[in-house]
Amino acid sequence: MKKNTLKTLEKKLGYTFTDKQLLTTALTHKTYAFEAPTPMEYNDRLEFLGDSILNVIITEKLYHSNQYFSEGELTRRRALIVNNNVLANVAARLPIGPYLLLGKGEAKQDGAKNRTNLANALEALIGAIYLDSDLDTIREFIFKRIYLKEFKF
């Protein structure tokens, strides 16, 4: 991926990576990796990590903001906030799609606009930012870039 393109995305994300490979991996769809001439990592593992981090941070925020809610109500509210639809909307707004590395077939099927691909890439970016920085930095990213002020905690 071109350095100039990465800088543009970093500016949109409001975060500059120390380890640029983490950013590239977060944007690499498995179809692209499978077509590469040499083995390369793709975003599935970072997505797994990012999903967990996102859930912990949102759970923590809900827990501290709603001391009288039951476990069931907290779980219901988290599900409204952390889901593929919300994540895909945020990824489209940033926008992440144009930066995704997709295999030929996935690109032909407009994979850069595929809502699952967008949500997965955003979770992978969360994982990548966490590995590149720390919990406080990713917490700030989540509340400034993803959840902004439209969600009431």
C-alpha positions as CSV (number, residue, x, y, z in Angstrom):
1,M,0.0,0.0,0.0
2,K,1.3,3.5,-0.8
3,K,2.7,5.5,2.1
4,N,0.7,8.5,0.9
5,T,-2.5,6.6,1.1
6,L,-1.7,5.3,4.6
7,K,-1.0,8.9,5.7
8,T,-4.4,10.0,4.4
9,L,-6.2,7.2,6.2
10,E,-4.3,7.9,9.4
11,K,-5.4,11.5,9.2
12,K,-9.0,10.4,8.8
13,L,-8.7,8.0,11.7
14,G,-7.0,10.7,13.9
15,Y,-4.2,8.2,14.7
16,T,-0.7,7.7,13.3
17,F,0.7,4.2,13.5
18,T,4.2,3.6,14.8
19,D,4.1,0.1,13.2
20,K,2.6,0.7,9.7
21,Q,2.4,-3.1,9.1
22,L,-0.4,-3.3,11.7
23,L,-2.4,-0.8,9.7
24,T,-1.8,-2.7,6.5
25,T,-2.7,-6.0,8.1
26,A,-5.9,-4.5,9.5
27,L,-6.9,-3.5,6.0
28,T,-6.0,-6.8,4.3
29,H,-8.9,-9.0,3.5
30,K,-8.2,-12.8,3.3
31,T,-9.0,-12.9,-0.4
32,Y,-6.1,-10.5,-1.0
33,A,-3.8,-12.5,1.2
34,F,-4.7,-15.7,-0.5
35,E,-3.9,-14.2,-3.9
36,A,-0.5,-12.8,-2.8
37,P,2.6,-14.4,-4.3
38,T,4.0,-15.0,-0.8
39,P,2.1,-15.7,2.4
40,M,0.9,-12.7,4.3
41,E,-1.2,-12.0,7.3
42,Y,-4.7,-10.7,6.9
43,N,-7.1,-9.0,9.3
44,D,-9.0,-11.9,10.9
45,R,-6.8,-12.1,14.0
46,L,-6.8,-8.3,14.5
47,E,-10.6,-8.4,14.1
48,F,-10.9,-10.9,16.9
49,L,-8.8,-8.8,19.2
50,G,-10.6,-5.5,18.2
51,D,-14.0,-7.1,18.8
52,S,-13.0,-8.1,22.3
53,I,-11.4,-4.7,23.1
54,L,-14.5,-2.9,21.9
55,N,-16.8,-5.0,24.0
56,V,-14.7,-4.5,27.1
57,I,-14.5,-0.7,26.7
58,I,-18.3,-0.3,26.0
59,T,-19.1,-2.7,28.8
60,E,-17.0,-0.7,31.2
61,K,-18.6,2.6,30.1
62,L,-22.1,1.1,30.5
63,Y,-21.3,-0.3,33.9
64,H,-20.0,3.0,35.2
65,S,-22.8,5.1,33.6
66,N,-25.8,3.0,34.6
67,Q,-25.4,1.8,38.2
68,Y,-29.0,0.8,38.6
69,F,-29.4,-1.3,35.4
70,S,-29.5,-5.1,35.7
71,E,-27.1,-7.3,33.9
72,G,-29.8,-8.1,31.3
73,E,-30.4,-4.4,30.6
74,L,-26.6,-3.7,30.3
75,T,-26.3,-6.6,27.9
76,R,-29.2,-5.3,25.8
77,R,-27.8,-1.8,25.6
78,R,-24.3,-3.1,24.7
79,A,-25.9,-5.1,21.8
80,L,-27.5,-2.0,20.5
81,I,-24.2,-0.1,20.5
82,V,-21.8,-2.9,19.5
83,N,-23.1,-4.6,16.4
84,N,-22.1,-5.0,12.7
85,N,-24.7,-2.4,11.5
86,V,-23.3,0.4,13.7
87,L,-19.7,-0.6,12.9
88,A,-20.4,-0.7,9.2
89,N,-22.0,2.7,9.3
90,V,-18.9,4.1,11.1
91,A,-16.5,2.4,8.7
92,A,-18.4,4.0,5.8
93,R,-18.4,7.4,7.4
94,L,-14.6,7.4,8.1
95,P,-14.4,6.0,5.2
96,I,-12.4,2.7,5.4
97,G,-13.7,1.0,2.3
98,P,-11.5,2.7,-0.3
99,Y,-8.4,1.5,1.7
100,L,-9.3,-2.2,1.9
101,L,-7.0,-4.6,0.2
102,L,-9.3,-7.1,-1.6
103,G,-8.8,-10.0,-3.8
104,K,-9.8,-9.7,-7.5
105,G,-13.1,-11.5,-7.0
106,E,-14.0,-9.6,-3.8
107,A,-13.2,-6.3,-5.5
108,K,-15.4,-7.2,-8.5
109,Q,-18.3,-7.9,-6.1
110,D,-17.9,-4.4,-4.6
111,G,-16.3,-5.8,-1.5
112,A,-15.2,-2.3,-0.4
113,K,-18.8,-1.5,0.2
114,N,-19.8,-4.8,1.8
115,R,-21.1,-4.1,5.2
116,T,-19.5,-7.2,6.8
117,N,-16.1,-6.3,5.3
118,L,-16.4,-2.8,6.6
119,A,-17.4,-3.8,10.1
120,N,-14.7,-6.4,10.3
121,A,-12.0,-4.0,9.1
122,L,-13.1,-1.4,11.7
123,E,-12.7,-4.1,14.4
124,A,-9.3,-5.0,13.0
125,L,-8.3,-1.3,13.1
126,I,-9.3,-1.2,16.8
127,G,-7.1,-4.2,17.4
128,A,-4.3,-2.7,15.5
129,I,-4.4,0.6,17.3
130,Y,-4.5,-1.2,20.6
131,L,-1.4,-3.2,19.7
132,D,0.3,-0.1,18.4
133,S,-0.5,2.0,21.5
134,D,-2.4,1.3,24.7
135,L,-5.8,0.9,26.3
136,D,-6.2,4.6,27.0
137,T,-5.5,5.5,23.3
138,I,-7.9,3.0,21.9
139,R,-10.6,4.1,24.4
140,E,-10.2,7.7,23.2
141,F,-10.3,6.6,19.6
142,I,-13.5,4.6,20.2
143,F,-15.3,7.5,21.9
144,K,-14.0,10.2,19.5
145,R,-14.2,8.4,16.2
146,I,-16.8,5.6,16.6
147,Y,-19.4,6.5,19.2
148,L,-19.1,10.3,19.2
149,K,-22.1,11.8,21.0
150,E,-25.0,10.0,19.4
151,F,-25.0,7.2,21.9
152,K,-26.3,7.8,25.4
153,F,-24.5,5.8,28.0
